[in-house]
Amino acid sequence: MHVSKKAFIDEVCEEISFKEAHKAIREELELHIDELVENFLEEGLSEKEALIMAVQSMGNPKEIGEELNKVHSSGIKWQVVTAAGGLSLIGIISLMLLGELPYGNGIIFGIKQLISIAIGGLAMVLMYHVNYRKLIENSKQVYFLGILLSLVTILFGNTVNGHTFLQVGPISFEVAKLSNLIFLISIMGILGDVKNKNSFGLVKVSLYIVFALFSLYINSNTQIVPIMFVVYLSIITIAILNNYFSIRKKLTNLIVIHGFAVFSMIMWKFNITRNGNFPANWVDYELAIIVSKFGWKFVIISSFVVIILIGSMILSALKMKSNVAFYFSIAIVIYFICSFIGGSIINFGFLHGISSNVPFISFGATNYITDCMLIGIFLSMWRRNLIVERDKNI
């Protein structure tokens, strides 16, 4: 029998494995017990008797803790995980059944991709358990880490067909993908710091975005730059429309930003037309090869799974209570939408001069792992959505 409010709450929290939820749960239980105490005091009980009755009225702390643990343990958005896993399964099965490919056999590439899936899965789980708020607390330091990584790649990396790789021992990877992830995390943190900072806040976050895109560009990555350009432009546009910066002349700012965006895209298109890259062997036409082998059933099934993935992520993003989580999750959703559309267009040969991959389906270690990390961050935000206070101004 519990007569102490603290002892009761401690026993409840012992049953809850998600430690970050303890603070919010403690506050909620304390509030509820205090309300019961007030009710019993009004009935004429003494303060000590009212507290004892209030605690006992709460019920069995172990059972309450177990029920709350179920709520917070079910924070995984299983539709997202299942859809990402389904696309990975489609990709790996298709790859292994393709047989002979340029530069190798489909089974060999499939085995390599299985390793990427294993590493990507671990990365997703890791990011899910990491508090995303810890990632963005030191956003400026994280940002300059991305700049430093880009400079190291420029100085010591090797450029192959428009992609710059860094060799670390026997492992070679495309740093731009990792740099892009770092930039996205840091810019979302910077965006969180400039709320209600008027034009100064808009200019500040825009400059960080420009330097991030330029860093990706000089790393010779023609795929990620236009995708992230659309991502950041969309986020800035949504923020302005929602009066996130507290700017009076919304229309003027939107016209200036979108005018600059159109000019930049024209210059980028001119550059890839003039200095276009050859496709990165068969990988840039992987979808076309798969469709020629298995028919359009592959496209229909894959499209259905993609719709489930994107739809689930959009619905979850719109329910985010925190400003940072809302804009961060929307940015991730837009990134995947652009990647699926852009990757499909390029894989089917409708656009030349750049290379691209389709998330979770296309062969490639760095792409797969970084995409898994983004899913992990998204799930981390959703998991903590139950315990954060609402500060979203939309």
C-alpha positions in Angstrom: 0.0 0.0 0.0 1.5 3.3 -1.1 1.1 6.4 1.1 3.9 8.4 -0.6 3.3 10.2 -3.9 7.0 9.9 -4.8 7.2 6.2 -4.1 4.1 5.6 -6.1 5.4 7.5 -9.1 8.8 5.9 -8.8 7.3 2.4 -9.0 5.2 3.4 -12.1 8.3 4.7 -13.9 10.3 1.5 -13.1 8.0 -0.3 -15.5 8.6 2.2 -18.3 11.6 1.4 -20.5 11.6 4.7 -22.4 13.5 6.8 -19.9 12.9 10.1 -21.8 9.2 9.8 -21.1 9.7 9.7 -17.4 9.7 13.4 -16.8 6.4 14.0 -18.7 4.8 11.0 -17.0 5.9 12.2 -13.6 4.4 15.6 -14.2 1.2 14.1 -15.4 0.8 11.7 -12.5 1.7 14.4 -10.0 -0.9 16.7 -11.4 -3.6 13.9 -11.3 -2.7 13.0 -7.7 -2.8 16.7 -6.7 -6.3 17.1 -8.2 -7.5 14.0 -6.2 -6.0 15.5 -3.0 -8.0 18.7 -3.6 -11.1 16.7 -4.0 -10.6 14.8 -0.8 -9.7 18.0 1.1 -13.1 19.4 0.0 -14.7 16.3 1.5 -13.3 17.2 4.9 -10.3 14.9 5.1 -7.0 16.1 6.6 -4.1 16.8 4.3 -2.3 13.6 5.2 -5.4 11.5 4.8 -6.3 13.2 1.5 -2.8 12.4 0.1 -3.1 8.7 1.2 -6.5 8.4 -0.3 -5.4 10.1 -3.5 -2.4 7.8 -4.0 -4.5 4.7 -3.2 -7.2 5.8 -5.6 -4.7 5.8 -8.5 -4.6 2.0 -8.5 -1.8 -0.5 -8.8 1.4 1.4 -9.8 2.9 -1.7 -11.5 -0.2 -2.2 -13.7 -0.3 1.5 -14.6 3.4 1.4 -15.5 3.0 -1.6 -17.7 0.1 0.1 -19.6 2.1 3.3 -20.0 5.1 1.2 -21.2 3.0 -0.3 -23.9 2.0 3.2 -25.1 5.5 4.5 -25.2 7.0 1.2 -26.6 4.6 1.4 -29.5 6.2 4.6 -30.7 7.5 2.9 -33.8 5.6 3.9 -37.0 5.4 0.3 -38.3 3.9 1.4 -41.7 7.1 3.3 -42.4 9.4 0.5 -41.3 7.5 -2.1 -43.2 7.3 -0.1 -46.4 11.1 0.7 -46.3 11.7 -3.0 -45.7 9.4 -4.0 -48.5 11.2 -1.8 -51.0 14.5 -3.2 -49.8 13.2 -6.7 -50.3 11.9 -5.8 -53.8 15.3 -4.4 -54.7 17.4 -7.3 -53.4 15.2 -10.0 -55.0 15.1 -8.2 -58.3 18.9 -7.7 -58.3 19.6 -11.4 -57.5 17.2 -12.6 -60.3 18.7 -10.4 -63.0 21.6 -12.7 -63.7 24.5 -11.3 -65.7 24.9 -7.6 -65.6 27.6 -5.2 -66.9 30.6 -5.5 -64.6 29.4 -8.5 -62.8 26.6 -10.9 -61.8 23.3 -9.9 -60.1 23.8 -12.4 -57.3 27.2 -11.0 -56.4 25.8 -7.5 -56.4 22.9 -8.8 -54.3 25.2 -10.2 -51.7 26.9 -6.9 -51.5 23.6 -5.1 -51.1 22.6 -7.5 -48.3 25.6 -6.2 -46.4 24.4 -2.6 -47.0 20.9 -3.6 -45.8 22.4 -5.1 -42.6 24.5 -1.9 -41.9 21.6 0.3 -42.9 19.2 -1.5 -40.6 21.6 -1.1 -37.7 22.0 2.6 -38.5 18.2 3.0 -38.6 17.9 1.4 -35.1 20.7 3.6 -33.8 19.2 6.8 -35.0 15.8 5.7 -33.7 17.2 5.4 -30.2 19.2 8.7 -30.4 17.3 11.7 -29.3 17.1 13.9 -32.4 17.1 17.0 -30.2 20.6 16.1 -29.1 21.6 16.1 -32.7 20.5 19.6 -33.4 21.5 21.3 -30.1 25.0 22.1 -31.5 23.8 22.8 -35.0 26.6 25.2 -35.9 29.3 22.9 -34.8 27.7 20.0 -36.7 27.4 22.3 -39.8 31.1 23.1 -39.8 31.8 19.4 -39.4 30.0 18.9 -42.8 32.1 21.7 -44.3 35.3 20.2 -42.9 34.3 16.8 -44.3 33.7 18.3 -47.7 37.1 20.1 -47.7 38.9 16.8 -46.8 37.1 15.1 -49.7 38.2 17.8 -52.1 41.8 17.6 -51.0 42.1 13.8 -50.7 39.2 12.3 -52.5 39.0 10.8 -56.0 36.4 12.0 -58.5 35.0 9.2 -60.7 32.4 10.2 -63.4 31.1 13.2 -61.5 31.1 11.5 -58.0 33.8 12.2 -55.4 34.9 9.3 -53.2 37.0 9.2 -50.1 39.2 6.2 -49.4 39.6 5.1 -45.8 41.6 1.9 -45.8 39.8 -0.7 -47.9 36.5 1.2 -47.8 35.6 3.8 -50.4 32.4 5.9 -50.0 30.8 8.9 -51.4 31.2 11.6 -48.8 28.6 14.0 -50.3 25.8 11.7 -49.1 27.1 11.8 -45.5 27.8 15.5 -45.7 24.3 16.1 -46.9 22.8 14.3 -43.9 25.0 16.4 -41.6 24.0 19.6 -43.3 20.3 18.7 -43.1 20.5 18.0 -39.4 22.4 21.2 -38.7 20.2 23.5 -40.9 17.0 22.2 -39.2 18.7 23.1 -35.8 19.5 26.6 -37.2 15.9 26.9 -38.4 14.7 26.2 -34.9 16.9 29.0 -33.5 15.6 31.7 -35.9 11.9 31.5 -35.1 10.4 35.0 -35.0 13.7 36.6 -35.9 12.2 38.5 -38.9 14.2 39.0 -42.1 17.4 38.4 -40.2 16.4 34.9 -39.4 15.4 34.2 -43.0 18.6 35.5 -44.4 20.7 33.6 -41.8 19.2 30.2 -42.5 19.2 30.9 -46.3 23.0 31.7 -46.2 23.6 28.4 -44.4 21.6 26.6 -47.0 23.5 28.3 -49.9 26.9 27.3 -48.5 25.7 23.8 -47.8 24.5 23.4 -51.4 27.7 24.9 -52.7 29.7 22.5 -50.7 27.8 19.6 -52.2 28.2 21.0 -55.6 32.0 21.3 -55.4 32.0 17.7 -54.2 30.9 16.9 -57.8 27.5 15.5 -56.7 25.0 16.3 -59.5 22.3 14.2 -58.0 21.9 15.5 -54.5 22.2 19.2 -55.2 18.9 19.7 -57.1 17.0 17.4 -54.7 18.2 19.3 -51.6 17.6 22.6 -53.5 13.9 21.6 -53.8 13.8 20.4 -50.1 15.2 23.6 -48.7 13.2 25.8 -51.0 10.0 24.0 -49.9 10.9 24.3 -46.2 11.6 28.0 -46.5 8.4 28.6 -48.4 6.3 26.7 -45.9 8.0 28.6 -43.0 7.3 32.0 -44.6 3.6 31.1 -45.4 3.2 29.9 -41.7 4.7 33.3 -40.5 7.5 31.3 -38.8 9.9 34.2 -39.2 7.3 36.9 -38.3 7.9 38.7 -41.6 5.4 41.3 -42.8 6.1 41.2 -46.5 5.6 37.5 -47.2 4.8 37.9 -50.9 7.9 40.0 -51.6 10.2 37.6 -49.9 8.6 34.6 -51.7 9.0 36.3 -55.1 12.7 37.1 -54.4 13.5 33.6 -53.1 11.7 31.8 -55.9 13.2 34.1 -58.5 16.7 33.3 -57.3 15.7 29.7 -57.2 14.6 29.7 -60.9 17.8 31.5 -61.9 20.0 29.0 -60.0 18.2 26.0 -61.5 18.7 27.4 -65.0 22.4 27.8 -64.3 22.7 24.3 -62.9 20.9 22.8 -65.9 23.2 24.7 -68.2 26.2 23.4 -66.3 25.2 19.7 -66.4 24.3 20.0 -70.1 27.8 21.5 -70.8 29.7 19.3 -68.4 27.4 16.3 -68.3 28.6 13.0 -66.9 28.3 9.6 -68.3 26.0 7.2 -66.5 27.7 5.4 -63.6 27.5 2.1 -65.5 24.4 -0.1 -65.2 23.3 1.3 -61.8 21.9 4.5 -63.4 19.6 2.3 -65.6 18.8 -0.3 -62.9 15.0 0.2 -63.0 15.0 0.0 -66.8 16.9 -3.3 -66.7 14.6 -4.7 -64.0 11.4 -3.7 -65.9 12.8 -5.2 -69.1 13.3 -8.5 -67.2 10.1 -8.6 -65.0 7.7 -6.3 -66.8 5.6 -3.4 -65.5 4.3 -5.5 -62.5 7.5 -4.5 -60.8 6.7 -0.8 -61.3 3.1 -1.2 -60.0 4.1 -3.1 -56.9 7.0 -0.8 -56.1 4.8 2.3 -56.7 2.1 0.9 -54.3 4.7 0.4 -51.5 6.2 3.9 -52.2 2.8 5.4 -51.8 2.3 3.6 -48.4 5.7 4.9 -47.3 5.3 8.5 -48.3 1.6 8.6 -47.2 2.4 7.3 -43.7 5.3 9.7 -43.4 3.2 12.7 -44.5 0.4 11.8 -42.0 2.9 11.5 -39.2 4.8 14.7 -40.1 1.6 16.7 -40.0 1.0 15.5 -36.4 4.4 16.6 -35.1 3.9 19.0 -32.2 7.3 20.6 -32.2 8.4 23.2 -34.8 11.7 21.6 -35.4 10.3 18.1 -35.6 7.6 19.3 -38.0 10.0 21.0 -40.4 12.6 18.3 -40.1 10.1 15.5 -40.9 8.6 17.5 -43.8 12.1 18.0 -45.2 12.7 14.2 -45.0 9.4 13.5 -46.7 10.2 15.9 -49.5 13.6 14.5 -49.9 12.2 11.0 -50.4 9.5 12.2 -52.8 12.1 14.0 -54.9 14.5 11.0 -54.8 11.8 8.5 -55.9 10.6 10.8 -58.7 14.1 11.9 -59.8 15.6 8.4 -59.5 12.8 6.9 -61.6 13.0 9.6 -64.3 16.8 9.2 -64.7 16.7 5.4 -64.4 14.3 5.2 -67.3 16.5 7.5 -69.4 14.2 10.5 -69.5 16.9 12.8 -68.2 20.6 12.6 -69.1 23.8 14.1 -67.7 23.3 13.2 -64.1 23.1 10.0 -62.1 20.5 9.1 -59.5 19.3 6.2 -57.3 15.8 5.1 -56.2 15.8 4.9 -52.3 16.0 1.4 -50.9 15.7 -0.3 -54.3 18.8 0.8 -56.2 22.2 -0.8 -55.6 24.6 1.2 -53.6 25.9 1.2 -50.0 26.3 4.9 -49.1 22.9 5.8 -50.5 21.1 3.0 -48.7 22.7 3.6 -45.4 22.1 7.4 -45.3 18.5 6.8 -46.4 18.1 4.4 -43.5 19.5 7.0 -41.1 17.0 9.5 -42.3 14.2 7.0 -41.6 15.7 6.4 -38.2 15.7 10.1 -37.4 12.1 10.4 -38.6 11.1 7.5 -36.3 13.0 9.2 -33.4 10.9 12.3 -33.9 7.7 10.4 -34.0 8.6 8.4 -30.9 9.2 11.6 -28.9 6.1 13.3 -30.2 4.1 12.0 -27.3 6.3 13.7 -24.7 7.2 17.1 -26.2 5.2 20.2 -25.6 3.4 21.7 -28.5 5.2 24.8 -29.9 4.2 24.6 -33.5 2.7 27.8 -34.7 0.6 26.4 -37.5 
